[in-house]
Amino acid sequence: MSILVRAFSRGVFVSALLAGQVMLAAEAIAATDDYERVKNPVAVKPFSLADQNGAPFNLQSLKNHWSMIFIGFTTCPDVCPVTLGNLEAVRAEMGLRVSPERIPRIIFLAVDPARDVPVLKEYLGYFHPQYIGISGEVNQIGSLINSLNAFYRLDKKHTDDNDYDVLHTAYVSLINPAGEMVAKLNPPFHPHKTAMYLSQLISGVRFDD
């Protein structure tokens, strides 16, 4: 069984278990330790990456959409697939609360381009056809990472190390249609609670195209 299939299977099982547990929880509140509203929206600075189909993806690509950017890597055995599964569950929950155009896109920022780019399209295909995966040159990844006040590091023991881990920020950045980060979502991304929080936040923000 390939790494991708193992990661997908484990992610689907765990995310389904978490989603089932969360549905039994009491009603969500709008502000908890799971969410951090950015007091002053942070403008994302220009960057130039490519999506999983090789098409350019840049700052303009973030405009006129709500987006959730998650930092990760395709060889991640558990946290990344679980998070991607939970974020899709969040989107499904939001479909009951807001209009389709206000449901945030899920953007997977793959920070290990040497290993991620060749398999990014296949990897995201296990989760949802509308997922957007982006990666590219290290300096351009770094530019977007800095805009998100985030962090990542390839934890190589030596230059020829091909079996390394990747350390990265766990939160998900919520980007508004003006290309600004307006909130951070922290793990474990309970679908029901997170969907309620996002729906309340997005419904209270106006944006004129």
C-alpha positions as CSV (number, residue, x, y, z in Angstrom):
1,M,0.0,0.0,0.0
2,S,1.4,3.4,-1.0
3,I,2.2,6.2,1.5
4,L,-0.6,8.2,-0.1
5,V,-3.2,5.5,0.4
6,R,-2.1,4.8,3.9
7,A,-2.3,8.5,4.8
8,F,-5.7,8.8,3.2
9,S,-7.2,5.8,4.8
10,R,-6.0,6.8,8.3
11,G,-7.1,10.4,7.8
12,V,-10.6,9.4,6.7
13,F,-11.1,7.1,9.7
14,V,-9.8,9.5,12.3
15,S,-11.6,12.5,10.8
16,A,-14.9,10.6,10.7
17,L,-14.4,9.6,14.3
18,L,-13.7,13.2,15.4
19,A,-16.7,14.5,13.4
20,G,-19.0,12.0,15.0
21,Q,-17.8,13.0,18.5
22,V,-18.1,16.7,17.7
23,M,-21.7,16.3,16.6
24,L,-22.6,15.4,20.1
25,A,-21.1,18.6,21.6
26,A,-23.2,21.5,22.9
27,E,-23.8,24.6,20.8
28,A,-20.6,26.4,19.8
29,I,-19.7,29.8,21.0
30,A,-18.3,32.5,18.8
31,A,-15.0,33.0,20.5
32,T,-12.9,30.2,22.1
33,D,-9.3,29.1,22.3
34,D,-9.9,27.4,19.0
35,Y,-10.2,30.7,17.1
36,E,-8.3,33.9,17.1
37,R,-9.7,36.9,15.3
38,V,-7.0,39.1,13.9
39,K,-7.6,42.6,15.4
40,N,-6.2,44.4,12.4
41,P,-6.5,42.4,9.2
42,V,-3.0,41.5,7.8
43,A,-2.6,42.1,4.0
44,V,-1.0,39.1,2.2
45,K,2.0,40.3,0.3
46,P,2.7,39.4,-3.3
47,F,3.9,35.9,-4.0
48,S,4.1,33.6,-7.0
49,L,3.4,29.9,-6.8
50,A,1.7,27.2,-8.9
51,D,-1.3,25.0,-8.2
52,Q,-1.5,21.2,-8.5
53,N,-2.2,21.6,-12.2
54,G,0.8,23.8,-12.9
55,A,-1.3,27.0,-13.3
56,P,0.0,30.2,-11.7
57,F,-1.4,31.0,-8.2
58,N,-0.6,34.4,-6.7
59,L,-2.0,37.2,-4.6
60,Q,-4.6,38.0,-7.2
61,S,-5.8,34.4,-7.0
62,L,-6.8,35.0,-3.4
63,K,-9.0,38.0,-4.3
64,N,-12.8,37.9,-4.4
65,H,-12.9,34.6,-2.5
66,W,-12.9,33.5,1.1
67,S,-10.1,31.0,1.7
68,M,-8.7,28.8,4.4
69,I,-4.9,28.2,3.9
70,F,-3.5,25.1,5.6
71,I,0.3,24.5,5.7
72,G,1.4,20.9,5.3
73,F,3.3,18.3,3.3
74,T,2.2,15.2,1.4
75,T,4.3,12.7,3.3
76,C,2.7,13.7,6.6
77,P,1.3,10.4,8.1
78,D,-1.6,11.7,10.2
79,V,-2.0,15.4,11.1
80,C,-2.3,16.7,7.5
81,P,-4.8,14.2,6.2
82,V,-6.9,14.5,9.4
83,T,-7.0,18.2,9.1
84,L,-7.9,18.2,5.4
85,G,-10.7,15.8,6.2
86,N,-12.0,18.0,9.0
87,L,-11.8,21.1,6.9
88,E,-14.0,19.5,4.3
89,A,-16.5,18.6,7.1
90,V,-16.4,22.3,8.1
91,R,-17.3,23.3,4.5
92,A,-20.2,20.8,4.5
93,E,-21.5,22.2,7.8
94,M,-21.2,25.7,6.4
95,G,-23.4,24.8,3.5
96,L,-26.3,24.7,5.9
97,R,-25.6,28.3,7.1
98,V,-24.3,30.5,4.4
99,S,-24.6,30.9,0.6
100,P,-22.2,28.8,-1.5
101,E,-20.1,31.7,-2.6
102,R,-19.3,32.5,1.0
103,I,-18.0,29.1,1.9
104,P,-14.1,29.3,2.0
105,R,-12.0,27.5,-0.4
106,I,-9.4,25.1,1.1
107,I,-5.9,25.8,0.0
108,F,-3.1,23.4,0.9
109,L,0.2,25.2,1.0
110,A,2.7,22.3,0.4
111,V,6.0,23.4,1.9
112,D,8.2,20.5,0.8
113,P,8.3,21.1,-2.9
114,A,10.9,18.4,-3.8
115,R,8.6,15.7,-2.5
116,D,5.2,17.5,-2.8
117,V,5.0,18.8,-6.3
118,P,5.2,15.5,-8.2
119,V,2.3,14.0,-6.2
120,L,0.3,17.0,-5.1
121,K,-2.5,16.5,-7.6
122,E,-2.9,12.8,-6.8
123,Y,-2.7,13.5,-3.1
124,L,-5.4,16.1,-3.0
125,G,-7.6,13.9,-5.3
126,Y,-8.1,11.6,-2.3
127,F,-9.9,14.4,-0.4
128,H,-11.9,16.6,-2.6
129,P,-11.8,17.7,-6.3
130,Q,-12.1,21.3,-5.4
131,Y,-9.1,21.4,-3.1
132,I,-6.4,23.7,-4.3
133,G,-2.8,22.7,-3.6
134,I,0.0,25.3,-4.1
135,S,3.8,25.1,-4.0
136,G,6.9,26.3,-5.8
137,E,10.1,28.0,-5.2
138,V,11.3,28.1,-1.6
139,N,11.6,31.9,-1.5
140,Q,8.0,32.3,-2.8
141,I,6.7,29.8,-0.2
142,G,8.6,31.8,2.4
143,S,6.9,35.0,1.2
144,L,3.4,33.6,1.8
145,I,4.5,32.0,5.1
146,N,5.7,35.4,6.3
147,S,2.4,37.0,5.4
148,L,0.6,34.4,7.4
149,N,2.9,34.9,10.4
150,A,3.5,31.2,10.1
151,F,6.5,28.9,10.3
152,Y,7.9,25.8,8.7
153,R,11.2,23.9,8.6
154,L,12.5,20.8,6.7
155,D,14.0,18.8,9.5
156,K,16.9,17.3,7.6
157,K,19.7,15.6,9.5
158,H,22.1,16.0,6.6
159,T,22.0,17.2,3.0
160,D,21.3,13.8,1.6
161,D,18.6,13.0,4.1
162,N,15.4,11.9,2.1
163,D,13.5,10.6,5.1
164,Y,13.0,13.8,7.0
165,D,10.1,15.3,8.8
166,V,8.6,18.7,8.2
167,L,7.8,21.0,11.2
168,H,5.2,23.6,10.5
169,T,2.5,25.9,12.0
170,A,-0.7,24.0,12.9
171,Y,-3.2,26.7,12.6
172,V,-5.3,27.5,9.5
173,S,-5.4,31.1,8.2
174,L,-8.7,32.5,7.1
175,I,-8.3,35.0,4.2
176,N,-11.0,37.4,3.2
177,P,-11.9,38.4,-0.3
178,A,-9.6,41.4,-0.1
179,G,-6.6,39.1,0.3
180,E,-6.2,39.8,4.1
181,M,-5.8,37.3,6.9
182,V,-8.6,38.0,9.4
183,A,-8.5,35.0,11.7
184,K,-6.6,31.9,12.7
185,L,-8.2,28.6,13.4
186,N,-6.4,26.2,15.8
187,P,-6.6,22.4,16.0
188,P,-8.5,20.2,16.3
189,F,-10.9,22.0,13.9
190,H,-14.2,20.5,15.2
191,P,-16.4,20.7,12.2
192,H,-19.6,21.9,13.9
193,K,-18.0,24.5,16.1
194,T,-15.7,25.8,13.5
195,A,-18.4,26.0,10.9
196,M,-20.6,28.0,13.3
197,Y,-17.7,30.4,14.1
198,L,-16.8,30.9,10.4
199,S,-20.4,31.4,9.4
200,Q,-20.9,34.1,12.0
201,L,-17.7,35.8,11.1
202,I,-18.2,35.8,7.4
203,S,-21.9,36.8,7.6
204,G,-20.8,39.9,9.6
205,V,-18.3,41.1,7.0
206,R,-19.3,42.9,3.9
207,F,-17.1,42.9,0.7
208,D,-17.9,44.7,-2.5
209,D,-16.5,43.1,-5.6
